[in-house]
Amino acid sequence: MNPSISKVSKNSYMSLDPLINKDDNREYADLRLGDIGELGDCVADFDGEDISVFGGSPGELVRARIYRYRRRKRSVISGMVCQVIEPSPHRVEAPCPNFGPCSGCQWQHIDYDHQLELKRRIVSDSFSFYSTLRDINICPTVSAPSQFEYRNHARFTVRFGGQMGFSNRITRRFVRIDQCMLMEPEINKVLEGLQDKVSETTNLSVRVGAKTGDRLIQPTLHAPEVPFLSGQKWYTENLKGRTFRVASPSFFQVNTPQSETLIDLVSEHLALTKEQILVDAYAGVGTFAAILASSVKKVFAIEESASAVSDAASALSDVENLEFLLGKTEKVLGEIDDDIDALILDPPRIGCHADTLKAVIDSRPLRVAYVSCDPSSLARDLDILVKGNYRVMNVQPVDMFPQTYHVECVASLSISS
């Protein structure tokens, strides 16, 4: 799939809503869009209040439909662009016909080079709240090999007699999806084969091995018209020549090629030697630990998910200098008796537990590579580590999720002398 992406004329008045001129009760507003804010939307002033507007680009003048709703017991006002009055020079025609009604992609209307710059800016803005981080070098975002067809994992909502799709996060409306441009081709084959045939469930997960061709479909489907096997407990994927087993509950990066980029960046920073002890915290199924094990004397991999540790035990038994420790990183890290030379931190989106950061500061590994999918929690944790006598050498954003606002980072730290 090589979608055609065309620029939008600077002087165009582009309508994204064919109903905009109908005399109805919808509420609209002409808004000048500010910077990127929460969830990749632009911030705009509406009646003296900052609101998030989906489908715009910083600096544009747009007409937006206003949505008022309640979320988590509070009133929320959001906007969705329905006309572009003054387009950004970075606006392009979104190639997906579902863009807008489906909110899974936030940035298909922004040219890819500018997406990369916006992601670097998101990281920089998150760091600007901390005086300890304002002078840190934030590198240009590493582009993805593929702007589409990169996701190896999809979670579909099922509605209306077995239709598969997604729910818009603003309107909450279900959108039937017959093909998703972000998904690996194998996932779209599964989507085509299962569409309208899965009324026995309300949600469906499909995971595929981009390099192995393996497939996992959950939950188990019993309808006779379903053309695929389902209910698999795990699938396999290959990174850097090594095969990993991934169970249904286990975490694995959704972009296989860019996962290898992360491994390269971590390895380059840590500069490992055969005499060193490496700890891989929040290790998942052991991708960093297993691939880097040949570079060090010993690897301890810490993981609290029993399914992930079981995956590692099955697939990585040949790695003799790798030891998995089952438990929470905040409890296990400080209990390692060996002197830690190098440390990988790859926590979930919420970042590291405070006790984990204390254990890092106390154990004083010479080098730390912090892999993060959330710039805000990364900045919070780096501020603590800097105050604990660490120096941030640089931060490298990596585009794991093209067409969305999500950005992965690898922060390189070393102990201050």
N, C-alpha and C positions, 0 to 999 in steps of 0.2 A: 504494500500500500504506500504510494507516494503522493499524498494529497497536494493539490495545487494551492499555493498560498499567494494571494495577490494583494498589492497595496491598495489602500483606500485613498481616493483623491482628497487632497488637503482642503479643497473648497466644497466638498460634498455635504449634503444634508441627508444623512443616511437614516432610513427608517428600519428599525428592528422589530417593530410591532405593527402588523397590518391593521390592528384595531384602534390605532392611536387617534384617528379622526372620528371615531364613532361617538355619538352622544350617549355616554354611559356615566356611571357613578364612580369610575376610577379616579384616583387622585394622582396628579402629575406635578412635577416641578422642574424648572430649568435650573441646573446646578453647574457651578464651576468646580471641577474635581481637584482635590489636593493629592497629597502623597498616598502611597500604599499603606493601608492599615491592617486591621485584623482580618484574617482569613483571605488575604490577597485582594480585598476590595479597596476601592479608593475612598478616602474620607472627604466629605463635603458638608458645608453648612446648610442646614435646612431649618428655617424658623429659629435661628439662634442656637441650634443644637447640632453637634457633630453626629453624622450618620454614616453608615457604610453603604457604598453603592457598587453593586456587581456589574461587571461588563464594561467598565471604563478604563481609562489610562490617565495618569497624572497630567493635569493641565487642560484637559478637554472641557468643552462646554457641551453639556448633554441635556436631553429631556429624560427624566427618570420617572418610572411609576413607583409610587410610594406604597410600602406595605407596613401595616401596623399589626402587631401580634404580641402574644405573651410567651416568654420563654423563661423557664426556671423562676416562675412567680414574679417576673418583672416585665414591664412594658418595653417593647423594642420597636424601633422604627428603622427600616432599611429601604434601600432603593434598588431598582434594576433598570439599567439603561434600555430605553426603547427607541431613542433617536439620538444621533450624533450631529450636533450643530457645528462644532469646530473640532475636527478630529486631530488627534496627535499625529505627528509625522511617523510614529512607530506603529500606528494602527494598520492591521491587515485584515483581510476577509477570513473569518473563522471557517476552516474547511469542513467541520462537522455540522451536519444539519440539526443535531440535538444541542448545540452550544446555546446556552441561555436557559431553555427549559430544563436541561440537565446541568446541574451546577458542579459536576465532578471535575471538570476543567474550569479554571478561572481565567486563564490567560491566552486562549487560542487566538484572540483578537490582537495580540501584541507580538511584533516580530521577534524572532528567537534571540537575536543578539541583545535586544533590549531586555528581554526576560532575564538573561544572564546578569545584566547590569543591575536590574531591580533586585535580584536575589542578593547580590553583593551589598546593595544599599540597605536591604532589610537587616542583614547581619551588622552592618556598621551602625544603623540606628539603634539596634538592641544594645550594642556596646557603649553607645554614647551616654547612657544613664549612669555609667560607673566611671569615676575619675581614674581608677586604676587601669582602665582598658582603652582610654581615648586615643592613645598614641600607638596602638597595636596595628601592625601591618595586616590588612585584610586583602588577600590576593584576588585577582579576577576569578570569576566562577568558571570551573572546569565544565566545558560543554559535554553533553551526552552524545554518544555515537549515533543514537536514533532519537528523533524528536517525537516519534509515534511508535506504536507496536512494541513497547518496552516492558509493560507490566506483566509479571508472571503470576499475579494473584488478583482475583476479582471476587467481590462479595455482592451478589445480586439480591435485590428485593423482589419478592414474588407476590403478585396481586392479580385479581380479576381472572380467575380460572386458569392460572398457570403462566401468566405473562411475566417475563423477566425484565428488570430494569433498575432504575435508581429513583430516589426521592429527592426533589429539589430542597435544599436546606433552608430556603427563604419561604417559598410558597407552600412547601410540604407536599406538593403534588407529585404523584407517581408518573414517571416517564418511561414508557416502553423503549427498550434499546435492542435493536436487532443486530447491531454491530458497534463495538466501541473502538475508536481509533487509537486508544492508548494501550489496548491489550495485545499480548502476544497472539499471533494468528491462530495458534492452537486453541486458545480460550474462545476466540470468535467462532471456531468450528463447533465447540461444545455449546456455545450460546445458540447457534443456528439449529443444532440438533435437539436442544431441550426446550426451545421457545414454545410456549403454549402446552407443555406436557408435564409440568411439575407442580400441579395444584395441590399435591400432598404436603407441601412445605411452604413456609413464608419467607425463607431466606436460603440462599444457595451460595456455597463457596467453591470456587474452581481455582486450583493451583497447578502450574505446569513447570516442568523442567525445561528451560529454554535450550539447554544443550543436550539433555538426555532424552527429551520427548516423553518423559513420564507425566502422569496425570493423576490428580487427586480431586475427586468430586465429593462434597459433603453437603447434606447428610445422605444416608443410603436411600435410594429411590426404588420404589417397588412397582410403579405403574408399568404395565407390559409394553407400552409404546415408547418408553425411554430407550434410546439406542446405544447408551454407553453404560459400562460398568461404573458403579458408584460405591461410596462407603469405604474407599481405601483408607488405611490407617496412616500411610506415609507415601512420599514420593522421593525421588532422588534428583539432585542437581550437581553439576560439575563446576568448580571454580579452580582456576590455576592448575588444571590437570588432576585435581583430587575430587572424588565423588563424596557428597554429603547426603545423609538421610534426613528428611524433614517430615516430622509427624504433623498431623493436622493442628495441634495446639502450639507448635513450635514456631518461633520467629525466624524469618529469613527475609533478606532484603528483596524488594519487589523488582529491582532492576539488576539483572545478572551481570551485564558487562560493566556497569558502574560499580558494582560490588568489588570487582577486581581492581578497579581504579582506587577504591578506598584502601584495599590491602597494600597496593603499591605505595600510596602516600604514607601510610602508617609505618611500613617497613623502612622507607627512606628516612623518615624522621628518627626512628628509634636506633638506627645504625647498629643493629644487634651483632654480638660476637659469641663465639662458642663457649666463652667462660661465664656468660650471663644467665641470670634467672629472670624470666619474663612472666608476668601475671596478666591474664586476659580476663578482665572483670566484666560481668554481664555478657558472658561468652556465647550465649545461644547454643547452636549446634556445634560450635567450635571452629568457625571458619578462620578467624585470625590465628587462633592457637595452633591449629593443625598445620596450616600453611607456613607459619613462621617457626615451627618447632625445630626444623633442620638448621636454623641459624643460631640456636642457643643451647645451653647446657640442659635447661629444664624449663618446662612451662606448667604453670598452675592456671587452670581455667575455672572460673567461679560462675555458677549458674544456679538460679533458684527453681527453674522449671524442670520437673522430673522428666517430662517427655523429651526435652531437649538433651538432657544428660543421657537418657536412654538412646536417643538417636546417635549421639557421639560415641557411646560405648559400642554400638553395633558397627558403625562405619569407620571408626578411627582406632581400632584395636592394634593396628600395626605401628602406631606412633608411640614408641617406647618411652620417650622422655616427656610425655604429656599426662598430667594428672588432673582429673575433673574433681571439683569440690562442690557438692550439692548444698546450696544454702544461699541466703541473702548476702549480697556483697558487703553491706554495712556490718554484718556480723562476722563474716569469714575473712575478709581482707586483713584485719588486724591480728588474726590468729595464725598467720603464716610465719613460721619461725625463720625461714631463710631470708637473707638480705635480698631485697627486690631491686634489681638494676633497672628494669624497664616495665612500664605499666600501660595497658590499654584500658580505657574507660569507654564503654559503648552502652550507656544507660537508655532506658525508655524515654519517651518525650518529656516526662516530668523532670528529668535530670537525676543527679546523684542525691542519695540520702545524705543528710548532714553528717552522720557517723561515717559514711564512706569517705567524705572529704577530710574528716579528721584523721582517719586511718591513713590516707594518702600522705598528709602532712607529717604524721608521726613516723611512717615507714621510710619516707624520703627517697623514693626511687629517683635515679638520676634523670631519667627522661619519661615523660608522660605523653601519650597520644590520646586525646579526648575526641571521640566520634559522636556527633550530636545531630539529631534531626529537628531540633528546636533552638533557634538562636537566643531566645529569651532565657531559657533555663541554662543554656551554655554560658551566657554572659554572667548570670548569677553565680554559677559554680566557679568560673574562672576568677571572678572577683575574690572569692574566698581563697582559692589556691594562691593567687598573687599575694594576698595578705599573709599567707602561710609560707612565704619565702620561695615561691615559684615565679619564673619569668615566662611569659607567653612570647614565643619566638615569631610565630605567625599563625594566621587562621586561613585555611583554604576551603572556600565554599565549593561544593560539588553538586552538579545538577543531576540528582537521582530521579527527578519527577518533572520532566518537561511539560509545558502547558499548564502547570499549576504553580502556586506560590511557594510550595514546600521546597526547602533547601537543606541539604546535608552539609556538615562542616567537619573538617579535621583540624583541631587546634593542637599545635606542637608546643610543649612546655619542657623546660629544663629547670633543675634546681639552681637557685641563686647561690653564688659562692659566698 
